[in-house]
Amino acid sequence: MKRDVLPDIFPIARKSGRGGWVMAFAAAVMSLMAHQAYAQGAGLGAAGELVDPDVLRVCADPSNMPFSDQSGEGFEDKLAQIVAEATGRKSVAYTWFPSINGFVRNTLGANRCDIIMGYAQGDELVQNTNAYYRSSYVLVYPKGGDLSGVETLADPKLTDKRIGVVEGTPPTANMAKAKLMGKAKVYPLMVDTRAMPSMAELAMRDMQSGAIDAAVLWGPMAGYYASRSGTEVTLVPLIHEKGGQRMIYRITMGVRPSDQSWKRTLNTFIKENQVKIDKLLLDYGVPLLDERDQRISQ
């Protein structure tokens, strides 16, 4: 049932005079009571929560590998299935929207879905669950080349190299400080991946062809495309940067601020299924970091 039922009723009053207002008000009250009864009878969580108890309603990008995809091949798609089974949902349904400005407003915020499977901790647009993984931006370069041993963007070995980086991402600040942006190949941040490959995929292709010498990318994307590139590469989490932007992020599930009971349910799920979650992410090449910045392995 829609939450905007009241505005739809009041045009009756404009047509019916004073008596119409009484009828409209009575109809509004009855509709609101029916709406509340529906929520309680359907078991839609605590007061004020409208989380579907039978269907895991997921907000997702339709073409954003390795995270989500309409094919169901993203690791967030696989994780959604696990969440659904563990929380007693009978099925998973998606509201698809590209990862552009307005994503939260048009999905979770519009009450069209109940969960964003992957969301950086600390963003005020959503309420975060506990983090279920921790990863970082990484430096990727061909294995065995002259960049062997490089661990930071300040390393002199990178001085004359052409490095691929996505515009507006945290590593650009560190690259600018190290005077690496002059020769960098900068990929656009906002692209419609339904019409073109992701920038991480393009960067990996460019590195294979020799168009760039290295790339600085968000770890989960770099790990996924590196593992499928057919080329041996070194992937270095940028955990030794001094100053500049933050490179390490905790990733949570995002829910509406009002959905406290749902958040607690998901926190319990994460705690009880962390080993299974780690295995899923590692299968997709995600560079996982523990709280001491050590790599987590199988």
WOJOJO-V893044 format. One record per residue. N is the residue number from 0. RES is the residue in one letter. SS is DSSP state (A for helix, B for strand, O for the rest). PSI is psi in whole degrees, -180 to 180 (none if undefined). OMEGA is omega in whole degrees, 0 to 359 (NA if undefined). Layout:
<<N & RES & SS & PSI & OMEGA> <N & RES & SS & PSI & OMEGA>>
This chain:
<<0 & M & O & 138 & 182> <1 & K & O & 151 & 179> <2 & R & O & -9 & 183> <3 & D & O & 35 & 184> <4 & V & A & -34 & 184> <5 & L & A & -48 & 179> <6 & P & A & -27 & 181> <7 & D & A & -19 & 184> <8 & I & A & -35 & 190> <9 & F & O & -24 & 174> <10 & P & A & -24 & 177> <11 & I & A & -42 & 183> <12 & A & A & -38 & 181> <13 & R & A & -25 & 180> <14 & K & A & -19 & 191> <15 & S & A & 3 & 179> <16 & G & A & -160 & 185> <17 & R & A & -44 & 180> <18 & G & A & -30 & 179> <19 & G & A & -36 & 178> <20 & W & A & -40 & 178> <21 & V & A & -45 & 179> <22 & M & A & -42 & 181> <23 & A & A & -44 & 180> <24 & F & A & -44 & 179> <25 & A & A & -43 & 179> <26 & A & A & -39 & 180> <27 & A & A & -44 & 180> <28 & V & A & -45 & 180> <29 & M & A & -41 & 180> <30 & S & A & -42 & 180> <31 & L & A & -41 & 179> <32 & M & A & -41 & 179> <33 & A & A & -39 & 180> <34 & H & A & -43 & 179> <35 & Q & A & -40 & 179> <36 & A & A & -38 & 178> <37 & Y & A & -47 & 182> <38 & A & A & -43 & 181> <39 & Q & A & -44 & 182> <40 & G & A & -32 & 181> <41 & A & O & -6 & 179> <42 & G & O & 42 & 185> <43 & L & O & 41 & 174> <44 & G & O & -166 & 182> <45 & A & O & 173 & 181> <46 & A & O & 133 & 179> <47 & G & O & -9 & 180> <48 & E & O & 136 & 179> <49 & L & O & 49 & 180> <50 & V & O & 126 & 182> <51 & D & O & 126 & 182> <52 & P & O & -15 & 185> <53 & D & O & -25 & 183> <54 & V & B & 130 & 173> <55 & L & B & 106 & 183> <56 & R & B & 108 & 188> <57 & V & B & 135 & 173> <58 & C & B & 124 & 186> <59 & A & B & 157 & 173> <60 & D & O & 133 & 183> <61 & P & O & -11 & 183> <62 & S & B & 76 & 186> <63 & N & B & 57 & 178> <64 & M & O & 145 & 9> <65 & P & O & 11 & 186> <66 & F & O & -64 & 182> <67 & S & B & 154 & 180> <68 & D & B & 147 & 180> <69 & Q & O & -19 & 176> <70 & S & O & -16 & 183> <71 & G & O & 13 & 185> <72 & E & O & -6 & 180> <73 & G & O & 157 & 181> <74 & F & A & -27 & 175> <75 & E & A & -31 & 176> <76 & D & A & -44 & 179> <77 & K & A & -40 & 180> <78 & L & A & -37 & 179> <79 & A & A & -39 & 178> <80 & Q & A & -41 & 179> <81 & I & A & -43 & 179> <82 & V & A & -44 & 181> <83 & A & A & -47 & 181> <84 & E & A & -42 & 184> <85 & A & A & -25 & 182> <86 & T & O & 12 & 174> <87 & G & O & 17 & 177> <88 & R & O & 146 & 182> <89 & K & O & -22 & 182> <90 & S & B & 173 & 176> <91 & V & B & 132 & 177> <92 & A & B & 146 & 185> <93 & Y & B & 143 & 162> <94 & T & B & 112 & 185> <95 & W & B & 134 & 177> <96 & F & O & 135 & 182> <97 & P & O & 154 & 181> <98 & S & O & 73 & 179> <99 & I & O & 178 & 177> <100 & N & O & 133 & 180> <101 & G & O & 1 & 181> <102 & F & A & -53 & 182> <103 & V & A & -44 & 182> <104 & R & A & -39 & 184> <105 & N & A & -2 & 181> <106 & T & O & -86 & 181> <107 & L & O & -45 & 182> <108 & G & O & -25 & 179> <109 & A & O & 6 & 179> <110 & N & O & 27 & 179> <111 & R & O & -13 & 180> <112 & C & O & 169 & 190> <113 & D & O & -5 & 184> <114 & I & B & 136 & 167> <115 & I & B & 121 & 191> <116 & M & B & -28 & 180> <117 & G & B & 120 & 183> <118 & Y & B & 133 & 183> <119 & A & B & 136 & 181> <120 & Q & O & 135 & 174> <121 & G & O & -10 & 179> <122 & D & O & 130 & 186> <123 & E & O & -8 & 181> <124 & L & O & -23 & 180> <125 & V & O & 170 & 169> <126 & Q & B & 126 & 182> <127 & N & B & 141 & 166> <128 & T & O & -178 & 169> <129 & N & O & 152 & 179> <130 & A & O & 141 & 175> <131 & Y & O & -6 & 165> <132 & Y & B & 163 & 182> <133 & R & B & 127 & 182> <134 & S & B & -177 & 184> <135 & S & B & 168 & 167> <136 & Y & B & 150 & 185> <137 & V & B & 155 & 170> <138 & L & B & 128 & 181> <139 & V & B & 131 & 176> <140 & Y & B & 160 & 182> <141 & P & B & 137 & 181> <142 & K & O & 138 & 176> <143 & G & O & 4 & 180> <144 & G & O & -166 & 184> <145 & D & O & 2 & 176> <146 & L & O & 5 & 180> <147 & S & O & 132 & 179> <148 & G & O & -10 & 180> <149 & V & O & 131 & 181> <150 & E & O & -12 & 180> <151 & T & O & 159 & 180> <152 & L & O & -10 & 178> <153 & A & O & -1 & 182> <154 & D & O & 130 & 181> <155 & P & A & -23 & 180> <156 & K & A & -20 & 182> <157 & L & A & -6 & 190> <158 & T & O & -49 & 184> <159 & D & O & 15 & 183> <160 & K & O & 151 & 174> <161 & R & O & 117 & 187> <162 & I & B & 133 & 176> <163 & G & B & 136 & 180> <164 & V & B & 149 & 179> <165 & V & B & 132 & 184> <166 & E & O & 142 & 175> <167 & G & O & -2 & 179> <168 & T & O & 157 & 184> <169 & P & O & -38 & 182> <170 & P & A & -20 & 181> <171 & T & A & -33 & 179> <172 & A & A & -43 & 180> <173 & N & A & -37 & 177> <174 & M & A & -38 & 178> <175 & A & A & -42 & 179> <176 & K & A & -36 & 180> <177 & A & O & 6 & 179> <178 & K & O & 43 & 180> <179 & L & O & -8 & 186> <180 & M & O & -21 & 181> <181 & G & O & -38 & 181> <182 & K & O & 2 & 185> <183 & A & O & 151 & 169> <184 & K & B & 116 & 186> <185 & V & B & 124 & 179> <186 & Y & B & 146 & 181> <187 & P & O & 147 & 181> <188 & L & O & -48 & 184> <189 & M & O & 110 & 177> <190 & V & O & 153 & 176> <191 & D & O & 99 & 184> <192 & T & O & -2 & 171> <193 & R & O & -22 & 184> <194 & A & O & -17 & 182> <195 & M & O & 160 & 180> <196 & P & O & 160 & 175> <197 & S & O & 157 & 181> <198 & M & A & -30 & 177> <199 & A & A & -41 & 178> <200 & E & A & -42 & 179> <201 & L & A & -40 & 180> <202 & A & A & -41 & 179> <203 & M & A & -39 & 176> <204 & R & A & -44 & 180> <205 & D & A & -35 & 179> <206 & M & A & -38 & 177> <207 & Q & A & -39 & 183> <208 & S & A & -11 & 182> <209 & G & O & 6 & 179> <210 & A & O & -28 & 173> <211 & I & O & 158 & 182> <212 & D & O & -24 & 182> <213 & A & B & 171 & 177> <214 & A & B & 150 & 175> <215 & V & B & 114 & 190> <216 & L & B & 162 & 174> <217 & W & B & 130 & 190> <218 & G & A & -51 & 182> <219 & P & A & -36 & 179> <220 & M & A & -44 & 180> <221 & A & A & -45 & 181> <222 & G & A & -41 & 181> <223 & Y & A & -52 & 183> <224 & Y & A & -29 & 176> <225 & A & A & -40 & 182> <226 & S & A & -15 & 181> <227 & R & O & 11 & 185> <228 & S & O & -20 & 183> <229 & G & O & 4 & 180> <230 & T & O & 139 & 178> <231 & E & O & 125 & 180> <232 & V & B & 161 & 172> <233 & T & B & 131 & 182> <234 & L & B & 114 & 187> <235 & V & B & 111 & 174> <236 & P & B & 134 & 183> <237 & L & O & 73 & 183> <238 & I & O & -1 & 183> <239 & H & O & 15 & 179> <240 & E & O & 139 & 179> <241 & K & O & 112 & 182> <242 & G & O & -170 & 180> <243 & G & O & -156 & 183> <244 & Q & O & 159 & 177> <245 & R & O & 136 & 182> <246 & M & O & -18 & 185> <247 & I & B & 135 & 182> <248 & Y & B & 143 & 171> <249 & R & B & 135 & 182> <250 & I & B & 131 & 184> <251 & T & B & -176 & 165> <252 & M & B & 143 & 182> <253 & G & B & 133 & 177> <254 & V & B & 171 & 178> <255 & R & O & 149 & 179> <256 & P & O & -29 & 182> <257 & S & O & -14 & 189> <258 & D & O & 66 & 183> <259 & Q & A & -43 & 180> <260 & S & A & -41 & 179> <261 & W & A & -40 & 177> <262 & K & A & -43 & 180> <263 & R & A & -38 & 177> <264 & T & A & -44 & 181> <265 & L & A & -36 & 177> <266 & N & A & -40 & 177> <267 & T & A & -43 & 178> <268 & F & A & -47 & 182> <269 & I & A & -46 & 181> <270 & K & A & -42 & 185> <271 & E & A & -14 & 186> <272 & N & A & 20 & 185> <273 & Q & A & -40 & 180> <274 & V & A & -43 & 179> <275 & K & A & -39 & 179> <276 & I & A & -45 & 180> <277 & D & A & -44 & 180> <278 & K & A & -43 & 178> <279 & L & A & -48 & 182> <280 & L & A & -41 & 179> <281 & L & A & -33 & 177> <282 & D & A & -25 & 179> <283 & Y & O & 7 & 177> <284 & G & O & 13 & 181> <285 & V & O & 124 & 176> <286 & P & O & 103 & 183> <287 & L & O & 140 & 178> <288 & L & B & 139 & 173> <289 & D & O & -175 & 184> <290 & E & O & -10 & 176> <291 & R & O & 12 & 180> <292 & D & O & 22 & 176> <293 & Q & O & 143 & 179> <294 & R & B & 137 & 174> <295 & I & O & 131 & 182> <296 & S & O & 172 & 181> <297 & Q & O & none & NA>>
